[in-house]
Structure formats: C-alpha cells, structure tokens
Amino acid sequence: MSIIKLLNKKLDRTIFTTPTHNQKAQFSQNYDNFYKNDFSEIEGYDNLANPKSAILMAQGKVADIIGAKHTFFITQGATTAILAAMKALINPADKVLAARNCHKSVFNGLILTAGYVEWFMPDTDKDWGIYTKIDPKKLESTLEINDYKVFIMTSPTYEGINSDIKKISEICKKHNTYLIVDEAHGALYNFSNDLAKSAISQGADISVNSLHKTAGALNQTAILNINNDIRNIDTHIFQKAVNVFQTTSPSYPLLANIEACINYLTSKNGTDEIKNLLLEIDKFKKELKRFGIEFLEDENHDPTKLFLKKEGISGFDLSDSMYDEFNIEDELNNSVGCLYLCGIGTTKQKLEKLKNALKKVRTNPSFEPISIDFQPFPLVKMQPVDTFNRDFIYVNKNDSLLKISNIMLLPYPPGIGILYPGEAIQKWHLDYLNKDVEVIV
Ligand SMILES: Cc1ncc(COP(=O)(O)O)c(C=O)c1O
C-alpha cells in the first residue's frame, strides 16, 4: 500500500506510544494548510542557522523559561540535538564516558566526533528488567580514576526513572567533566512544578528534549538547552555544531509548532492539562492496583510513564493480548511488563479504555515469571570511529565468540545497544544473533 493510502486509512487502534498528542493539535496553530507556512529563509522570516529576529526571540523566550543560557530549536529530533551537543564538546580522541542505556544517537555521535568511549553501567532493576539510575558514588569513583571530557547519560529513562542530576552535576563539575543529559523523555519537566526538576535546573551543562514524545508537538521537534554556567565554551560553538547537522531548509511549520507547544505548556490551559492528567493517572493506578496490576514507581518516578505488569502473565503476552483482543498498542514491552506512554493529548477516555482492557486480560494461575538477564559489560575492542566502513566477513554465530562485531544489535524501542560495532561478541549475545554474523576483519 502506498504511504498516501496508508495515511488516509483511519487508525484502527488506540496507541499509547510517542507522539502522545492523539493525532490532534493540542494547541492553536494554523495547520489547515501546511503549505501556507512552508517558506525558505526569505526576507523578513529569519534564519535558523543564524537567527536574528523572530527565531532568536522565540528561542530566547524558551531559554528564559527553562533557565538556560541558550535554547536551540531543532527540527530533526533529539537525535540531532545530541549529535550537535557532542560535536560542540568532543574533539577527536577526547575521552567520553557514556551510560550504556543511552540512545543509539550517542554511538553515532562517537563515530562523528571520533571521541573515545568508555561505557558506564547504570543500576538495574531485576524485578522489572530495566536500567534505572546512575549511581553517583560509582560515577564519582569512575571519574576519580580517569579524566573524561564528557559524561553523557539519559534521565528520565524510557520507563520514567530519574537520576539525581543535582548530585551527578556536582560530581561532574568537581572533575571538570561536561554533563550532557538526554532528557528526551522529560520535556515536560521544564514546564511543570508537578513533575521532577529539569536537568538544567539541577546543573546539567546541556539538556536535550524531544517535544514530540510527550509534550504534544509534532514528530521531529526538539530543543537543545545550554546551561548559564557552562565552563569555557561559547554559545556560538553550539550554533556551529547545530549547523553541521541541521538541514539548511528547516521547516517553518515545525519551528512554529515548537513555539506554539511551549506557549501552551506555559499557559494556564497547558499547566491545567498536566495537573489533570496526573490526577487521572493517580485514579487509574489506584483502581488497577485492586486488579492485580503493579506499576513501576519510586519517590521520583515520572508518573506519565505507565510501566506495569499483571499478575499471571508475562509482559510479552500482555502486550499481545492488549493488541489482539483490545486494539491497544504499547510503546514497548519486555518479559515483565508493558509501557503505556501518556502526555499532552492523553485523554481521560483513552485511559478509561486502557483501564478496562487491563482488567479483562486473561491470566494463567500457573504462570512462572521469566528471569531477566542483563547484557554483560561491553568489551570495546575498536573505537566507534574506527569501525565505520571497515571490511567485514560473515561467520557462523557459533564461531563468532570474541570476534569484533560489525553490527549494531539494538531492539527499538528503546534504541539501546546491546552490541555495537567494535565490541567483542560475548556468549550472552549469541541468542540475539542471526545464523551468520558480520565481523570486522
Ligand atoms: C532516550 C532517547 N534519546 C533520544 C532519542 C531520539 O529522539 P528523536 O526521535 O527525537 O530523535 C530517543 C528516541 O527514542 C530516546 O528514547
């Protein structure tokens, strides 16, 4: 079926995925005709690569709200914001410490900057099968042994776990390491007092937000925020780095969508929507807990990310049942549970539908939970920059142990690598590999 025909079909299910806007504009902006606003940088319309008027003012307004020195509007997703932040800070052979649960754009950023990576393993929660926080003590001892130019990490995680960015940024400052926080899933933190504190307000040097994931904006909208007290680097370096990756024909409708989204989030309607959503989620959880549903929660968890499990059924089977029998699609699932994402645009009716379905899903009294096994510490044999465009051969996976992978093993979502090019293939990886594996020669 053609793309046009596909999009003309009515969506036949309820989705709890990104973007959360429910396929409707949640704030006013003239989208009757996308073409009407589709300009290049004609006279009087400012230029994203060197903004001087409307775009500069809009970015400045957002930076003031967030408490940043500068905010860049990005029309190609958090991916581009991450690449630009890395390009601005990392020179070839600079040492980079990266949390292993980072999005794959970080690995690609390492290829593009030629930074040398060491991976940092975040804590794990075996009951839920997920990566959780960055342990500040473990980070401190890592930074004491080696100098790193940059530490890059994700908070919140896909499932809504927040790390203690205040402590982490203090440790990074003490060790002269720039802290980049991929806050793609925490865009709302900048605009709500009812959620966790934003990374910038807690001292991160850089934060990156996807506005399309949970903030109600269109796909590809994102912002890159630079902290006021960032050391020894001028804002124009970030502009230069953004311009390396950003198209020279940015979409004005998307730029206006970023502005409209943030105007909405800071308006009474926007803050009320977040408050109401949190109230509805609270009621939703209270009721479902009486039906054998357990939610991932802790004192600083982002409640808009409903990661849940049901007694008597695996996460995989729950996901299939919800899809096949109730037409409800989750964002991701593992052997334990399913993630249903909420945000700007998630209605009470949608939550009601999810709740009713979750109550009805059939379970099996003799169900045995599947034990969770996390990836081993990666063995980096070749730096990411050296892996690109290498000669490779295919070997049978049974002969691939400790050979250097030329492939990226990356379940998506969440887009977290379990094996990247340049890493030794370990016994643990064998179950995930195809019969023939590309290895670098
Ligand atoms: C943690 C994280 N960072 C960055 C990204 C990339 O975001 P975008 O799709 O806006 O480029 C994703 C996408 O899933 C993500 O999960």
The ligand as an ORCA input file, in Angstrom:
! r2SCAN-3c Opt
* xyz 0 1
  C      16.390      8.422     25.284
  C      16.233      8.869     23.860
  N      17.016      9.843     23.389
  C      16.919     10.294     22.128
  C      16.002      9.756     21.270
  C      15.919     10.279     19.869
  O      14.834     11.122     19.797
  P      14.227     11.673     18.433
  O      13.333     10.595     17.935
  O      13.515     12.909     18.855
  O      15.340     11.938     17.502
  C      15.155      8.727     21.703
  C      14.179      8.132     20.781
  O      13.528      7.166     21.048
  C      15.270      8.273     23.031
  O      14.496      7.286     23.507
*
